[in-house]
């Protein structure tokens, strides 16, 4: 189940694009991609199980106000603010539009209505959602992806990837994996995993063990799929004619369309449509479930089922009427939240592994919050000096400030003799 709700259509697009661009440097590049695109989300899931109340409890300990603002922002941005409407729009654009002779607004409206009816039905009962997604949708999705990969081997095995010179292919992969933003998704989805395991009467160290096992299974599947579809992209001829044909399209999407046509012929579009539909739908269900569980626990005025209806309806409206505007406003929010999420992850690991003082955790997070907002907003406003920040070219300008914040926090802890974790 965890694999299916993680594996959205965006995750389907990144690896083949990386494979095409990296050519003969594919192996170090995909290794770097897997490190940040799979390893960090896995760590995020595991760390959530170390706290009885997941990230809510962990962040409440650092600062209740920060916990509320940060988690609400994460859930709203990943949920109705961006993630859920985008799954519907992506499913229509990638899976349905290529099959239509004359796409129309009415067809888009009808599709998204059916899409959110299905997503709502699957989300209404969390325990049944685990069974439906885990026992039915996940195996079907894996079957189609596995079929695509196996049948791709005889078509592309003999193709030699282009020899390309990249100064740091591993670093390129690390950055591309970083841009999947899956740490935020892992924070959101962790509530589903922990709730599902707790419902079986599991707690304590057994909860951590079973959460880790679930995360490892999802990680192994993601590694296989990322490497396989990245390999398909790597074997596509990166000639001028092909890239000219892809002009104006998402390169990853274009590669998948070409590959499925080569492998399945006229049925290729239908096969890709099924994969994309399942990938998008399972992610939407996971997001609706996660955000509804969080809001029903924190804002208890409405029930879980009421929140499911509310967020599904908002997502349906935005998917049809204002997705471009939503993306314009939500992407900067996600770019602000992502460095903060990684810093939170480091702070919580520090608290558990080497007893990082609470003052150091707070100082590190506070400084990253400030620089993340300044960097993202400043770039939008065209402030030239933002580009001069250390590591800005790799979108990791927050890292030096996190280190400085931690050092300041340790110094404060030493001065105050306050080493409480």
N, C-alpha and C positions, 0 to 999 in steps of 0.2 A: 504493500500500500504506500509506504513512504516514498519509494521510487517513483510511483505514478504521480503523486501530488507534487513532487519536486520537478518532474520532467515535463516542463511546459514547452510550447512551440519555440520559445526563444532559445531554450537549451538545444533544440534540434538544429538551429541555424548556425550557432557559433562555431562548432567543431569543423564542419565542412569548409567554411570560409577560411578558418585557420589552416586547414590542411592544404587548400589551394595556394594560399599566400606563402606558406613556408617551404614548399617544394621538398628538396633533399634534406632540409633541416626539420622535417616533420616530427621526428622522435623526441628531440629535446623540447620542442615547442609544445607538443601534446602532453608531455610529462609536466611541464610547468603549469599548463592549463588545468590538469587534473589536480595538482597540488592545491591550487587556490579554489578551483571550481567544485572540487569534491572534498578535499581534506579539511578545509576550514568549515564548510557547512556540517560535516560529520562531527568535528570538534564542538560546534555550536549545539548540536543535538545532545551530545554526551554530557556537556557541561550543564545543560538544563536539568538533567536527571540527578545532579549532585545536590540540588536544592528541592526540598519537599514541595514547595509551591512554584517551582520553575523560575523563569526569569522575573516574574512579578515579585516573588519573595526576595530573590537575590538583589534586585534593584531597589526594592523598598528599603532594604538594609543600608544601601549606599545613600539614598535620598528618596523619600516618598514622593516629593514633588517632581524630581527628575524622572522617576519610574513612571509616574502617571503620564506626563507630557511625552516622554520618549516612546513608550509602548503604544499609546493612543496614536501618535504620529505614524509609527511603523505600521500598525494595523490599518489605519485609514489610507495611507499611501499605497500599501501593497494590496489593499482590498478594494473598496468601491472607488477610491480616488485614482487608481491607475491599473493595478494588476488584474482585477476581475473584468472590468470592461474591455481591457486589452485582449484577454483570452478570447472573448466573443468576437471582437473585430478581427483578430488574427485568424481565428478559425474560419470566418467567412471569407476573408481575403485569400488565404492559402488553400483552403479545402473546397469551398463552394464556388467562388467566382470562376476558377478555371474550368469548371464543369458546365457553366451557364453560357448560352449564346448571347444573351443580352441582360446582364445584371442590372438591377434597379433598386431604388430606395425601398420599394414595397417588399421585394424579395429579401433585402437585408433586414427589414423590420420583422418579417415573418420568421426568418431563421433565428434571429436573436431572441424572439419570443419563445420559440420552441427550446432553444439552447438554455435559457434561464429557467424555464419550467422544469427541464430535466435536472439542472444543477440544484434547484431548490428542493425538488423531490429527494434527490440523493443526500442532501444536507440536513433534512429535517430531523432525522434520528441519528445522532453521532455513532451509536453502537452498530446500527445497521449500515451506516455509511462505510465503516471499516470493513464489514463483510462484503458489501457490494463492490466497493473499489478494490479491496484486496483480493477478493476471490473471483471476480468477474472481469472488471475493466483492466486491471493490471496484467493478468495473463494474456488477454486479447492484445493489448498494446505491445507487450513483449513478443508475442508470437509474430506480429506483423513486422516489428523492427528486426527480429532475428531472421525472418524470411528475407527481408530486404538485404541484410548483411550477407547471409549465406549465398544468395543468388548473385550478389555483386562480385563475389570472388572470381568466378570464371570470366566475367566481363572485364574486370580491371586488373587482375593479378599480373598480367604481363606488361602493364604500362609502367614506364619509368618516369618518376616525377621529375619536373624541371629542376636543374641545378641552380640554386639561388644562393646568393651570399648575404647572410644576415649576421650582423655583429653579435647579437645576443638573442638567439631563438628561444632559449629557455626563459629569459626575462620577458620576452614578447608573450609567451604562453602564460606566464604568471599574471601579467597585466590583463590579458584577455579573460582569464578565469576570474580575476578580481571583478571585472565588469559584468559578470553574470548577476551580481548583487544577491547571490544565493545565501549569504549569511543572514540577511534580513528575512528571507523566506524560511530559513531554518529556525530562526527565533519564533516566527509566527507559527510554523508547523509543529514545533516542539510541544505545544500545549495539546495537540491531537494525540501525538505518540504517547505522552505521559498519561493522559486521561484514559486512553485505551488500555494501557498496561495496568494502571491503577484499578480499573474496573474489574480486573481479574483477581483483585486482592493482593497484588504485589506491592511491596514497599521496601524502603531501606536500600541495602546493597543489592538486593535482588532486582530492584527497580533500575538501578544504574546498569547492572549487568544486562538485563533484557533490553533496555534502551540502546545500549552499545551494540548489542547483537542486531537489533532492527536497523540501526544506523549503518553497521558494516554491510549488511545484506544490500541495502539501498546503494551504498557507496560502490560495492563490487559491480552491481548492475550498471550504475552510472559510468564507471570506468570503462566497462566493456562497450557500452553504447557510444560514449564520447570518442573512444579510440577507433571504433569501427566506422562511424559515420565521418569522423575526421579523415580516416584512411580513404574512404570513398572520395572525399573532396581532394585529397592529395593525389589521387590517381586520375583526376579529371585533367584533360589537356589545357594548360593555362595559356593558350594561344590568343593572339590579338582578336581574331574573329569571334571566339567564344566570349571574351570579355566585352567586346563591342555589343554583342547580342544581349548581354546582361545589363547594359547601360540603363540606368533608371530603375533597376530592380535591386532588391536585397540579394547580395551575392550568394549567401548561404541558401536562401530559398530557391534561387535559380539553379544552383548545383543539384539540389534535391529533385527538382522537377526534371532536369536533364537525366539524372541517374535513374530515376524510377521509369522514365520512358525507355531508356536503353535496356533496362532489365525486364520490365513487364510489358513493353510495347504500349498498345492503346489502353491497357488496363492500369498503366502506371499512375495516371492522375487519380484514379479511384483508390489505389493502394495508399498513395501519399495523403489523400483526403482522410482516409480512415485513421492513419497514424496521427495526423495533425488534430483531428476532431477529438480523439481519445486523450491526447496529450493536453490539449486546452481544457477539455471538460473536467478531467481529474484534477488539474491545478485549480480551476475555478471552484470546484467542490471543496477542496482542501482549504482554500482561502476563505470561503464563506463560512465553513465550519469553525476554523480557527478564530476568525474575528468575532463571530457570534458567541463562541465560548468565552472569550476574553471579556467582551462587553457585558455579557450576562452575569459574569462574576464580579465585575467592578461597578457597573451601573445597573443595579438590580431592579430598577423600576419595570423593565420589560423582561420577558422570558427569553430563553434561548431561541425558541421557534419564532418569536416575534422579530428578533434581530435578524434571523435568516431571511424572513420576508422583506424587512426593511433594506438590508444590504443588497439583496438580489434585485429589488425594484430600482434602487438608486443606480446600480451597475447597468441594468437594462436601459434606463433612460440615458445614461452617459454614453453607453456603447452606440446608441442610435443618434444622439443629438450633439454631443459635445466632446468627443474623444480627443480631437486635436487640441482643443483648449485645455482639457484635463492633462494631456501629456506635457504641454508647454509649462503648466504650473507644477505638476507632480514630479517630473524628472529632477528639477533642481532640489526638491524636498528629499528625494531618494539619495541624491548625491551628497546632501548634508548629513543625512542619517547614516549612510554606510560607514564612513570613517568612525563615527561615534559607536556604531555597533561593534566594529572590530576592536576598538579600544575597550569597550565593555567586556568583550570576550577575553582580552588580555588581562584586564583587572580581576575578573572572576577566576581565571586560571591562576593568577598570582596569589589570590586569597587562599585557594585550595592547595596549591603546590608548594609555595614557599612563604605563606603567611604574609603577603603584602599588606602593610598597614592600611587601615581604612582611609587615613589622611592621604596616602599616596594614590589610592584608587580614586578618591574624589578629585584631587588636584589634576591627575592625568586626564580624567574624563572631562573636567571643566575646561581645561585648556584646549582640548580637541573640539569640544562644542563650539568654543569661540572661533578658532581658526577655520573650522569647517564651514561655519556660517559666513565668515569674512571672505574666504576663498571663493565659495560658490556665488555669493551675491556680488562680490567684487568683479568676478569674471563676467557675469551677466551685464554689469554696468560698464564694462570696457576699461577697467582700471589696469593699466599696463604693468604696474609693479607686481601684480598677482602672479604673473608668469615667471617672475624672478625668485619666487619662493623655492626653497630646497625641495627637490624631488617632485616639483609640480608637473614636469613633463611626463612622469609616470602616474600622475594623479594620486600620489602618496605624500603630498606636502604636509599632511597631518602627523606623519610618523615622528619627525624630529621634535615636534611640539609635545607629542605623547611622552617621549623620553624625558624631555625637560620637565614636564608636569610631574612625572613619577619621581624625578630627582628632588624637585621642590617639596613634594609630599613626604619623601623620606627625611629630608632636612627638617621639616616641621615636626615630624614624629620624633626625631632625635632631640630637638629643642624642647618639646613639650613632654618628652618621656611617655608618649602615647603610642603604644605599639599594638593597640587593639585592632583585630582584623574585621 
